[in-house]
Structure formats: C-alpha cells, structure tokens
Amino acid sequence: MDVELAEVRDFLAAHHPYSQLPEAVLRELPKRLVTRYFRRGASLIEVGQRNDYLHIVRSGGVHIIDSHGVLADTADPGESFGLSSVWAGAPSRFRMVAVEDTLCLLMPSDVFRHLMGVSEPFSKFFLDQRDGRMRSGVEMVRVDESGSAILRTRVRQMLRKKPVSVEPTLSIRGAAQKMSEMRISALLVTESERLVGIVTDRDMRSKVIANGLDPNGPISSIMTPNPTTTHPDALAFEVMVLLTQHGWHHLPVVEDGELLGMVTAGDIMRLEQANPSYLVGEIDKQTSVDGVVESAKKLPNVVFQAAAQDATADDIARVITATMDALTRKLILLAEAEIGNAPVHYCWVALGSQGRLESGMQSDQDNALLISDEVTPEQLEWFGELARRVVDGLVRCGFPLCPGDMMASNPQWRVPLRTWGGYFAQWMNAPEPEALLNAQTFFDMRPVHGDRTLYERLQTSVIARAPQATRFLAYLAKQAQRFEPPLGLFRDFVTSDETGGKIDLKSGGIAPIVQIARLAALSKGGAQLNTIDRLRAASSTNALSEEKAADLTDAFEFISYVRLQHQVKQMKKGQQADNLIDPASLSSFERRHLKEAFAIIRKTQGTLAYLYRTDVTS
C-alpha cells in the first residue's frame, strides 16, 4: 500500500463507523474511494441534483442546507453526508456548501451498499442515522455483555417464577407444608390478590418453634404485615442495598399494585460476587464516623471499575446515589447512638440530584428534615444537633456543603410537616425567582431514613395540587428555556470566556432536560423523580409525545455518558471533576451526537414556549 492510501486508511480507522470495519475490508477500502477538493463557498451538491457518492469530510467543513435555505446540519472531518440520496437513488433534497477549503473522500454507492452487507456495526450506524434519532449514539455507549451484571440487571429480568402466595387464613402448619413442597424459604400472603404480608423460614423458627405457638393458628399471626416491596425496574444493586441495610433475605416485587414475584439475597449474589454492594455492606458495619469516612474513600474506585465495564451513566449515578444514601443512614444511626432517640417521628429526605437518583462524583449535599407536627420548640434542638452531625459527616465523606445552604443544617429546612405544606403552597401559588430556585431542588424530594409516611403525606398533597398551578408551571417552562444548549445558528458549538472556551455539559445539556422532565411530571400529577422515569411517564400521559420523550431520553443518556467519561479521566489524573469539556477533545462521533442532542433540547424548548406562552410570563 502506497503512502497516500495508507494515510487514508489511517484516517478512516480513526473515525466511527469506518473504524468498525473488518481489518481486511478497511485495508482495501481506500482503493475504492475518490478524492475531491472543494474551495470555500463551492457547492458540492445542489438540490435536485443526482448524487451517487457518500461524501466523507477529510478536512474542512460542509454546511447542509435544505430547499428553503435553512441550515439542516454540518459535517466536520470524519463525518459523512449525502446518505439520503445515495440510499434512495433519488435526487438530493439538500444543497451542500463548503464553508472552508475542503477535502472529501467520495464512496461510490455500490461500495457503500457492499459495506452495509459485510459489517453490522457499520450498517447499524447508517440505518440509525437514516432514522434521524439519537438512539444510535446511545446504543454505542450502552453497557455490553461484559459489563457488571449487578449494575445492568433489572429486577424484572431476575423474575423466573410466578409468585407463590397463600391466604392469611391458612394454618401455620399448612404454610410450612407449602414451603417444604415448593422448596422455598418464604411465602407471600395475599388477600384478594393484594399483598398483605410475608412469612419466612426465620419466622417459623423464631416465632413458632421457639415460642411453642399452635401450628393450627392462622399464618397471619406470624407474618410481617405490609412488607417493603421493590419495583421491577429497580437495579439489582439497589435491591442489594435494601437487603443489606435491613438484614433481609427476601423482597416482594410489585408494580401498580400487582404482585409479580420475589427476589432473594441468593438471587442477587448469584449475579456477581464482585460488586458495589460490598461497599454498602462495609459502610453498614462501621461503628464510628471515622470508619464511615474511610469506607467512603473507596467510592471513586467503584466508579472507575463500573466505568471500565462500560456501565451506563444512569447505572453509575444510581450506584453513587445508593452509596450516598447508605452513608447518610449510617451517620444518622451513629448520631442517634450518641444523642439518644428522636423525640418525635421524622424523615430525612434527599433533594436535587440525590433525590432523583442521579448523583455524580461532583455532587454537593442537598437534604432536609420532615418532622412530625407534634414536635415542640425545645425538641427541635435535638434535630439541629442530628443535622449538624450528619451534614458534617457527609462533608468528611467527600460531599461538600450546598452553596445555597439547602441542607438540614439550615433551620429553614428542618421544620414540622405543616410548615413544609405551607412552603410548597406558597411556591406554587405565588411563584417568584426564589420559588423557581426551590422548585429545582425541593420538588425532587425522596425519603432516605425515618418515617416514610411523613414524606408520603407531603408528596400526595403536592402532586395533587401541581397540575392546577398553571402559573407556576408556566414559570417552570420559562426556567427550562433559560438553560441554553451551547449550539450556534449554524449548528456549531458555542463557547465563552466564562467557560474557558469549553462546553458546559450540565447547564447546556443535562439541566434543561431535567427541568423539562420535572415540568412534564408535575403537570400531570406524576410522582416520578428520576429524569428518565419522568420522561417515560410523560409519553404515556401525553405530557410529551412518544417521539419527543424518546429523543430527550436518548439525549440525556448520551450527554450524561460523555460527562461521566470526562470526569473519570479527570479523577484518574487527580483533578477535580467538572462539567466543562473542550470541544477539541471530542471525537467526530461524540461531536455529531452532542450536536444532535443539543438540537433536540432546543426544539423542545421551543415547543414549551408555545404551549405555556412563556413570552407573556414575566
């Protein structure tokens, strides 16, 4: 192979999807390509012109303009254009113009079709590109079969058998015989197909045999009533955290009131022995704050391992969140061991990204305390001491203080439940700038420790009121528009001196999608917290179209993945993780799909402006 052909081969090998071609195919491909040079301003293809080549930009850049003169896309080095006309064998629907002196590699249509048949990754890339969706980019970064099973497996995938259940009136003896016959260690107790309890072999030993209970008595007398359940879409890791924290071995699985089955500690452990749940288990065993802090130092390595296994950004965010939850619970229990039991019931809640199950390695603290209305002013001092100890402990564990002081250590955010009800009513009835700031944090509230009924009472009230708070929703829509994607009029990345010439993936990509998803959930009275869960629910409630919800989901996952990989690289170098990435460091694959993701966000923001008339919202 001569030098020029070798250079072309090396160029193709450095750009997706050509890098996915078999080595022998890639070695021969340069011989089948035609090299063409175009001066700045030259028209490569006109609207209505026949085109028989897929064009690959080797240097320079090309603007793709539709028949109305509107810029539809750009092509940078390593990227292709002319696909639609080559695919259909029809005249071009676009005009292609060189924006600078440009060198292109032209691939004849018969060569392109041949490659579509010899390489599945190559074929998939262009099929997805033809469909015009972000899905191709997301799938390329999704976890593969070599990834960590406990990170990628959902509970739904673990359910192999139908649930074994009995009526509460069945005798203890009958239940024991059933367990023996079925060779199971736990029975689910149902009444009119509704889960009302669970009985385990441990209950048989500790409550029946040890206490000499009559085996003819009803199973309801020894069952654990209204057991904690999990959702079928929960990660195996999240289930493991629950089991470890409470010392359980069984967890029923329920969806929309329907009992689907049960997962056990054995099911989880069979997935994979080496998994992040061991860190949670280690945290749970600590007897001092110093011990908890030492355990927390292992979290970055867990993240590195998960990233190396190509786990999704969502999976890793859930791992970080579950670990942060475990640290919080342990710090609370250690504090209570020293200052005594709580004088009244309370619920420690996570807010913001932790509340949404989307914590990152750079996340700060956002938390609060819901306290029973029975609390007295004197008893509030106990909660002040609890908050101080837990917040300080989390700082030592690597989670800095919230710059906006939205933490339980702030007296404003550790108040009785009736006060919380007043807060939310004021935020929704009289939305002001402060209300919008609070909405970004407090409407993503999730219980972490304590009496969940306090949280459930507040949540029920809030989500019932939200759909009627039309002025508040309009303000949320306007707020979602203020996070501008870093994309210029000509679909080039926009940077500023403020960001040091870098792209802010959080404020320009992740934040607006989070805002849009929150708005979609609240507008329909949805209780979902996680951004992806909110987007999925939005398509079923018509808060967003199915296509728009899918596009936003893909955009969110791709931007989050690029940010995660960027932050892991920084942390491995001993640098502080941030959200700023240099466009020059991106591959052509990443540039193309980030531009597509930002375009999706901008288009959705435009739709919100129309739906909520944000032009007249002051």
N, C-alpha and C positions, 0 to 999 in steps of 0.2 A: 504494500500500500504506500503510495507516494505521500509526501509531507502534507500537501493540501487536503487530500482525502482523510488523512489521519487526524488533522485538525478539526475537520467537520465531524468525524466520528466522536472525537473527544467532546466537542461542543454538545452534540446530541446526548451523549452519555451523562452529561451534567444537568440535563433538563427532563423533567417529567412531562409526558409519559414515555418518551423515547428511551429513557434510562431503564424502563421495564422490559424492553425488547430482548429476546434471547441474544447472547453474545454473537453468534454466527450471523444472525439477521442484521444486527447493528453494524457489524463489520462490513457487510455488503451494501448497506443502505446508501452511503454517500455516493456510490457509483450511479445510483438511480435518480439522484437529485440534480436540479438545475440551479445555478447561482445567478441571481439578478441584482443589479444595483439601481437604486432609485434616488434621484436628487430630492432635496427638501421641497415640499409643495407639489411633487409629482403625484398624479393619480395612478394608482396601481390597477384598480378595477373600478368600472363605472356601474351605476345602477342599470340593470337590464343587460349588461354585458355577459357573455358566456365565460365561464371560468372552469378550467379543467385541472387546477392545481390547488393543493393545500399549501398555503404560504407559511413558512416558519421564519420569524424575525431572528436574524443572527446578530445584527447591530442596528442601532437607530430606534425608530418607533413609528407606529402607524395608528391613525385615527380611523375608526369605523363609523360611518355616518349613514343614517337611514334616508329614505326617499324624501323626507320632509326637511332634511338638512340638520337633524338633531343628532348630536353625538351619542352613539349607542354603546360604544366600548373603545378600549385602546388595546394595542398589542405591543408588548415590550420584548426585549431579547429573550428567546426561549419559548415565546408564546406563538400561537398559530391563529390564522384567520382564513376565511374562505370556505369554512366547513359546510355551511348550509347549501351553497351552490354545488360543491363537489358531491355532497351527499345526494341531493335531489336530481343532479344532472340538469338543473334549470338555470336560467339567467340569474345573476346576482341581485339580491334585494338591497344591497348596500354599496356605498362608494368608499373605497379605501384610499387614504391620502397619507403620504409620508410626511411626518411632522419635522423630520430632520433627515440628513443623508442616511439612507437605509440600505442594508444588505439583507436579502431574503434568500432562503433555500426553498425551491419550489418542488413539491412532491406530486407527481402525476396521479390522477385519480385511480388508475389501475394499481399503482404501487400502494396507495392508501388502502384500497379495498383488500389487497393481499395481506397487509399488516393487520387489518381488523380480524382476519381469519386465523392468524398464527399466534397472536398474543392476547390473552384475556384481559390483563390489566390495561393494555393499550386500547383495546376495544371498549372496555367499560368507561374509560376516561372520556372518550369522544361520544359515546352513547349518552352519558350523563350530561356532557356539555351541550349536546343537541337538545336535551330536555330542558336546558336552561335553569337548573336548580343547583343549590349549594350542596346537595346530597353527595355529589362526587367527592368534594373536599372533605366532608365529614367522614365518609366511609374510609377514605385513605388513611385517616389518623385514628380510626377506631381500634380498640384492642383486638388482637388476633388470638388464635388458639393457644399461643404460647404464653399469653398473659396470665396474671394471677387469677385463679378460679374464684377465690373468695371476694375479689374486687369486681368481677364482671357478672357473677351469677346472681340472678334474682330469685326470690323465694318461689315464685311461680314455677321456675324451672326445676325446683327441687321436689315439688309435689308429685309423687309417683302413685299414691294410693288414695282411694276415696276415704273421707274421714270415718272413723269408727266411733259411733256415738250410742248412748243409751238414754232412757228416760230417767228423770230424777227419782221415780218411784221404784226403780229396780232395786232388789236387795243387794246388800254389800256382798253376800255370797255369790249372787248371780253375776255381779260385776267382776268379781275375782275369777270366776269360771270363764267369763268372756275374755278377759285379759290373757288367761292361760291358753285358751283355744286359739286366739288370734296371734299369740306370741308377741304381745305389745306391752309396753311399760306404763301406758297412760290411756285413759278413756275420756272422751269428751261427753259432757252431759248436755242434752238439748231438750227443749220444751217447745213444741210447735215449730220445729226446725230452727229455733233460735238458741244460740249458745248461752247456757246459764252457768256452767261450771266445768271443772276439770278434776279428775281423780288420778293419782299416780301410784305406782307401787310403793313409793315412800309413804303416802297416806295410809296405805294398807298396813304397813309395818308400824308406823308411829302412832296412828290413831285407833286402829282396830286391835292388832295383836298386842301391842304394848299396854293398852288401856282395857283390854278384855271386853270390847264392845260386842253387842249382839250382832252376829253376821246376818241376821234376818232383818235388821233395820234397813231403812232406805239409804241408797247411795248419797242422797242429798245431804245426809247428816255428816258426811266426812269430806264432801267435795269442797274445793276452793271456789266460791261463787264469783261470777262476773270476772273471769280471769283476763289479764292483759293479753292483747292479741297483736298480730302484725299484719301488714298489708302484703299482698302477693308481689308487689313491685318493689318492696324493700330489698336492699342488698343483703347477701348472706353475712357480710361483715357487720351490718347494723343489728341483725338478729343476734350475732355472737356477742355484741356489746351488751345487749339486754340480758341475755342468759348469764353472762359473766358477772354483771353488776348485781343481779338478784340471786345468784346461785341456783337458777332454774335449769331444768333439763328439757323442758317441753314448752312450745309456744304455738297456740292455735293460730290459724291463718283465716282471716275474714275479709270479705270485700263487699261493700254495700249491704251489710247485714247477713250475707250468705256465708256459711261455714264451708271453706274449701278443703281444709285438711289441717295437718300439724307438722311442724319441723322440730327436730330434736338437736341437742348438742352433738350427738353422734353424726347426724346428717351434715352438720357444719364442719366438723373436724375431718370428716372423710373427704371433703372438698380439697383441702390442702393443709398440711401441717405447718408450713412456714407462712404465717400471715400476720397482718397488723393487729389482729385481736389479742396477740400475746402482749403487745404494749399496753392495751387496755387492761388486761389481766394483771400486768405488773403494777400499773397505777393503782388498781383496786387493792393490792396487797400492802401498799405503803402505810406506815404508821406515823409518819411525820411529814411536815411541809417540805423539809429538805429532801426527803426521799421522793416526793412527788415531783419536785423540780428536776432531780436527776433523771427520773423516768422521762420527763417531757423533753429532755435534750436528745432523746432518741427519735423524736418525730421526724426531723429532716431526713434521716436515713431511710425511714419507712417510705417517705415521699419519693426519695431518689429511686428506691427499689421499685415502687409502683410505676414511676415514670419510665424506668428502664424496661419494664414489662409492657410498656405502651398502653397502660390503663387510660381510660378517658378522663378528661378534665373533671367531669361530673363525678366519676367514681372517686378520684383523688380528693376532691372537695369534700365529699361525704366522709372519707377517712379522716381528714383533718378535723371536720366538724365533730364526728363521733369521739375523737380523741380529746378535743377541747371540752366536749360535754362531760367525758369521764374525769378530766382534770377538775372541772368545776364541781361535780358531785363529790369527789374525794375531798376537796378543800372545804366544802360545806360540812361534811361529816367530821372532819378533823377539827373544824372550828366549834361545832356543836359539842364535841367531846370535851372541850376546854371551857366553854362559856355556858354550857347547860342546854337543855332542850328549849325549843321555841315556845314562847308564852302563848301563842295562838297559831293557828294554821297559816301557812304561807306557800307561795310558789315562786321559785327562782326561774326567770324566763330569759331566754337568749333573744337578741334582737338583730336586725340587719342581716349581714351575710351568714352569721352563725344561725340565726333564726330560719333562714332559707335553706340551710344545709349546703351552703356554698362558701364556706370559709377557705381562705387561702393562707399561704405562708406569711403574707404581709398583713394579714387581718389584725385590726386592733380589737379592743373589747367593746361590746355593746350588750348591756344586760340591765335587768330591773327586777324589782320585787313586788309581787302582788300579795297584799296582806289582808287577812280576814278583817271584816268591819268591826269585829269585837275588840280589836286592839286599843289599848289606852295610850295616851301620850308618853307615860313612863315606859311602857313596854316597847315603844318604838326605838328606844335607846339600844335594846338588845339587837334589833335588826340593823342598826347603824354599825354596831361592832361586827356583826356577821359579814356585812357588806365590805367593810374595810379589810377584814382578813382575807376574804375570797378574792377581791379585786387586787390586793397587793400580791397574793399568791399567784394569780394569773400573770401579773407583770413579771414575776420571777420565772415563770414558765415560758416566757417569750412572747406574751401577748400584751402589747403596750396599751396605755390608757387611751380612751376615746378622746380625740381633740375637742369634741363638742360636749364632753362630760356627760354623755348619755350612758350612765352606769349606775348600778345600785348604790354606789358610794355617795351619789348625789341625793340628798333628802327628797328632791322633787320626784325622783323615780323609785322611791320605796315608800309607797303610800297604800292606804286601805283600798279595797276594791271599788267602793262607791266613788272615791276620788278619781280612780282610773276611768270609770264610766263617764265622769264629768269631763276629763281630758279629751276623750275620743269624741264626745258630743260636741265640744267646743271646736275641735279641729275640723269636724265635718260640717258644722252649721255656720261657722264664721271663718272660712279658710283665709289665712294670711300667710306671708312668707315663712313665719315660724311654723305654722301648721304644715306647710308643704315639706319643710325640713324634717319635722317629726314624722310625717307620713312615710318618708323614705326609710325610717328606722323602726318605728313602733308598730306599723301595720305588717311587719314581718316578725311577729312575736311567736315564740314556740316554748312550751314548758320543758324545763331541764330537770328540776328536782322539786319535790314537795307535793302539795295538794293540787292535783290537776283540775279538780272541779272549779277552783277559783278562776283558772285560765279559761276553762270551757264556758263558764257563765259570761265572762267578759267577751270572749270571741263570738258567742252566739248573738249577743246584743249588737256587736259591731257589724258583723256581716249581714245582719238583718236590716240595719239602718243604711248601710253603704249605698245600695242601688238607688235609694231615693234622694241621696245627697248630690243632686245633679250639678250644683255649682262647684262643690268640692271635686267631683270627678272631672269637670272642665278644667279646673286648676291643675289637677294631676296630668291631664292631657297636655296642657301648656308646658308643664315642667318636663314632660317626656321629650318635648321638642327642643328644649334648651341644651340638651346634650347632643352636640352636632358631630356627626361622623366626619373624620378627617379626610374628606374626599372633595376635590375641587369640581368646577363645572365641566372640566374635560376628563373626569374620572382619574385624575392623578392624585396622589396622596398630598395632603396639606399639612405642613408642619409650621412651627412658630419658634421664635426665640425663647419663649416661655418654656417650651418643652425641649429646648436644646436641639432643635431640628429633628426631633423624634415623634413617633406616633404614640398617642396615649390610648392604649387598648381598652382601658377601663372607662374613662369619661366619653370616649368617642365610639365605643362599641358595646361593652358589657352593660354599662349603666343605663343607656337608653332602652335596651331590651328588657332589663329588669323593671324599669319604670312602666313600659308598655304592658308587660305581663301582669304586674300588680294592678294596673288600671283595669285590665280585662277581667281579672278575678273579682275585684271589688264591685265592678259594675254589674255583675251577675250574682253577687252574694256568695261567691266561691270561698271555700275555706282553705284552698291550697296555699302553700307557702313557697315551695321550690319553684324557681322560674320555669324550668322545663315542664313541671307538673301543671303550672298555671297555663302555659301555652297549649298543652294538650287538652286541658279542660276548656279553654277558650274556643277551640274549634267545635266542641260538642254543644256549647251553649250559644254559639253564634256571636260571641263577643268578637271573634276574628274568623275570617274564612278559613277553611281547612288548609288551603294552599298557603295563605299568609302565615298561619300558625306553624306550619311545617317549615317554611322558609326561615322564619325567625328562630325556630329551634335549631335548625342546621347552622345558621349564622352564629348563634350564641355558643354552640358547641365548638365551632371552628375557632372563633376568636379566643375562647377560653383555653383551647388546646395550645394555640400559638403562644398565648401569655404564659401558660404553665411551663412549656419547654424553655421559654426565655428566662423565666425565674429560676428554674432548676439549674440552668447554665450559670446564672449569676451566683447562686448559693454555693455551687461547687467551687467557684473561684473565690469564695469568701466575701462576696459582695452583698449588699443589701438588696433584697428582691424589690423590684418596682414594676410599674405598668408601662414604661416607656421603651419602645423598640425602634431601632434605627432601620428605616426602610431599605437601606443598602445591604443590611444583613439578611434580608428575606430572600428566599428562593423565588424563582418565577412562579412556581406552583403556589406558594404562600401569598405572593403579591396578587395574583389573579383572584384567588378565593377571598382574600381580605377585601379587595375592591368590591367583589360581588356581595359580600356580607354587609359592607357599609352602604351599598346601594339599596339593599333590601330594607335596612333600617330607615334610610332617608325616605324611601317610598311609603313606608308605614307611617312615619311621622306626618307626611303629607295627608294621608287618609284621616289621621286623628284630627288634624286641623279642620278638615271638612265636617267630620262627624260631631265634634264638640264646639265648633265655631270659636276656636281659640283666638281668632282675630279680634273678637269683641270681648274677650276675657281680660280684664285689667290685672 
